[in-house]
C-alpha cells in the first residue's frame, strides 16, 4: 500500500505563499528551506515551493488540477480565503450533485484549490 505524504504547490513568492496559506489553513507551517514552506494537512504535507528562492534557475507553472482540502468549518475557511486574496473564488459555498459541500478558487499563484466540508467528503 502507498501513502500520499507530500504535494508540491508551485509558487512565485514563498513569503506571500506562507502568508496566504497560514491565513486560509489557520496553521503556521514550517519553513524548511529558503524556497519551501511546509503545512501539515492531516499527515499529508502541502509543500509550497518557490524554485527561485531555493536557488534553482527555473520558473514553474501553476498546477493544472485542483488540490482538495477537507475542513471542519467550511464557512470560516471561505471567509478567510476571501480575505487572504484568492485570485478567483466561488460566489458562495455550494452543495454538489455528488453531495459534497464545497467552494473552488485559485490561490495568488493560479493554483486551483477546493475546500470541502469534512462531513460531506465523497470518496467514490
Secondary structure as the mmCIF struct_conf table of DSSP 4:
data_model
#
loop_
_struct_conf.conf_type_id
_struct_conf.id
_struct_conf.beg_label_comp_id
_struct_conf.beg_label_asym_id
_struct_conf.beg_label_seq_id
_struct_conf.end_label_comp_id
_struct_conf.end_label_asym_id
_struct_conf.end_label_seq_id
STRN STRN1 UNK A 6 UNK A 10
BEND BEND1 UNK A 12 UNK A 12
HELX_RH_AL_P HELX_RH_AL_P1 UNK A 14 UNK A 25
BEND BEND2 UNK A 26 UNK A 26
STRN STRN2 UNK A 30 UNK A 33
TURN_TY1_P TURN_TY1_P1 UNK A 34 UNK A 35
STRN STRN3 UNK A 36 UNK A 41
TURN_TY1_P TURN_TY1_P2 UNK A 42 UNK A 43
STRN STRN4 UNK A 44 UNK A 49
TURN_TY1_P TURN_TY1_P3 UNK A 51 UNK A 55
BEND BEND3 UNK A 57 UNK A 57
HELX_LH_PP_P HELX_LH_PP_P1 UNK A 61 UNK A 63
BEND BEND4 UNK A 64 UNK A 65
STRN STRN5 UNK A 67 UNK A 71
BEND BEND5 UNK A 72 UNK A 72
HELX_RH_AL_P HELX_RH_AL_P2 UNK A 74 UNK A 84
TURN_TY1_P TURN_TY1_P4 UNK A 85 UNK A 85
BEND BEND6 UNK A 87 UNK A 87
STRN STRN6 UNK A 88 UNK A 89
BEND BEND7 UNK A 91 UNK A 92
STRN STRN7 UNK A 94 UNK A 95
TURN_TY1_P TURN_TY1_P5 UNK A 97 UNK A 98
BEND BEND8 UNK A 99 UNK A 99
STRN STRN8 UNK A 101 UNK A 106
TURN_TY1_P TURN_TY1_P6 UNK A 108 UNK A 109
BEND BEND9 UNK A 110 UNK A 110
STRN STRN9 UNK A 112 UNK A 117
HELX_RH_3T_P HELX_RH_3T_P1 UNK A 118 UNK A 120
#
